[in-house]
Every structure is written in C-alpha cells, then in structure tokens.
C-alpha cells in the first residue's frame, strides 16, 4: 500500500492451483466523486504483465468480469486523495471463464 498527499495506490497479487483460471467480478462500486479512482487488472504477477482491463470508478456502473489466461492475477487500485470509494470484488478460481449475466426487470 502506498499513500501520500497526492494519491493512494494499493496492489495485490493472487494465485490459484495450476491449470485453473481466476475470474474477477465487480459486485458493487460506490464513490463520492466519479472518475476519481481506477482499478487495473493484469494477467500475471505484476504490473509488468499484460493489462487485461482498466476500469474507471463511476457510481451506477457495472464493470464486466475479467478472467486471467493463467493461474495468477495482479490488481492495482489507484484513487485521488480525500475521496471515499468502496469497490467490492469477488475472485473466483475455476477451470473456465465465469460469465456475467444481466437481467432486466
């Protein structure tokens, strides 16, 4: 975790068993100020690996799930100072991609 007066950056590496993939699902996003934070997802163990997705945090948006091509994933969250932001994510390990299904009421 890196915090200074100008920004906040949190990074985390996840892994699972060999021959499995990781799918990151965004469950909920709430922020005081739209476009004040980003979530970047990389296909590997660091930010030097291939960028799979970059999401700009906005209230009322639904970010698409993203699946790794191997058994590890690296996530970087960046936020501007003095902004409350909550991002709830679910990380699922499995043998295939997990899809999003959107239903209209």
N, C-alpha and C positions, 0 to 999 in steps of 0.2 A: 504494500500500500504506500502511495506517495501523496503527501498533502502539502500544499503551500498556498500562499495567499492568492495565487493566480489560477490554480486548477486542482482537481482531485483525480487520481488515477489508481485504479485497482486492477490487478491482473491475477488470473488463476488458471492453472493447468489441471486438466482432468484426464484420467485414462481408465480403460476397462480391459477385459480379457482379450487375448489375441483372437483374431477372426470375428470380432464384434465391432459395431459402429456406435457412435454417440450421436444422439439427436437432442438438440437444444430447442425447447419450446418456451415461448414467452407467454406467461399466464396473465400478467397484469402490468400496466405501466401507468404511473401517476407522477406528475411533476408540477412544480409551482410555475415553471416557465418553459414553454415549448421550445424545442431545439437547443436546450441548454446542456444536453448530455448525449453521448453516443455509446453504443455497445458494438464492439468489433469481435468477430469470431474467426479464428484461424484454424486451418486443417493441420494440426501438429502440436508441437510442444512449446512454440514461442511465436512472437510477432514476426519473426523472420520467415515463417511458413506461409503458405498460400492463404490469402484472405478469402474466406467463404462468404461473409456477409458483413455489412456495416449498417446499423440501424440508428437513425436519429430519433431521440426520445420525444414523443408527442402524445399528449393526452388523447384518449379516444381512438388510438390507432391499434391495429393488430399486426404485429410483426410475424412474418412467415417463419415456420420452423426451419432449422438448418441441420443437416446431417454431415458428419465427417466422412472421409473416404477411408479412414483407418481407425485404429483403436485409441486415438487421443485427440484432444481439442484444447485450444487455448483461447481464453476470453479476456478482453480488455474493456473496462468501463471507464469512461472519462466524463467528468462533469465540471461545469463552471462553478466558481465559488458562490457561497451564500444562496444556494438553491436546494430545496428539499426535493429529492427524487427517489422514488421506490420502483424497482424493477424486479418482479417476481418471475423466476425462470425455473424450468424443470429439465433435468438432464436424464435422458433415458438411454440405457445400454441395450443393444439387441443385435440380431443378425441381419436386419434390413432397415430401410428407411421408415420412419413413422410419419404419417401424413397428417396435415391439418384438414379438418372437415368443418366448414362453416355452414350453419343452418340459419335461414331467415325465419323469423316468427310471423 
